[in-house]
């Protein structure tokens, strides 16, 4: 049995860890996933069941849950494990499930995701950008403007994830006017400075535009 310890991990990390364990599983077997909240239980279950695996759940105690994923006879088709769905990334509110490198771009206009609590918005945005790094097919470009420009500069909590994407060939573009407005012109730490014409042109040419 393979054990995936996702205790304390924020969305979508439990799903990503389980997905990787499924992809690495050779032949039939069981994967024990340990999480600390019911949302993670639901998201892991949905992803595993979408692969054809059988799933059981158990509450071990306060803030302790066990999801048992069984692959093999009566479980998932191992031949399809390399193509485990990313649907659960979308279901937990962490972003789009698919990104096609070459004609898909991600456009980020704020340093937080959604309306409501600001602290939660920052947490969700960081989770969204991390989820992008885990996609099987990365976007060709990511465009940051207005408050989103704060994510590509020194001190950004998302900087390591964006650098990882840049190293994998994703073009990171940040609005120069926005950097100037926020006094961050000399703080850009990843990617290149762009202008509004290039932003519009990039969005026009994209087959798909993803906005968190």
Beta strands, then each sheet from edge to edge (+ up, - down):
strand 1: 2-5
strand 2: 29-35
strand 3: 54-61
strand 4: 64-71
strand 5: 104-108
strand 6: 141-144
strand 7: 171-175
strand 8: 192-194
strand 9: 208-211
sheet 1: 1+ 2+ 4- 3+
sheet 2: 8+ 7+ 6+ 5+ 9+
end
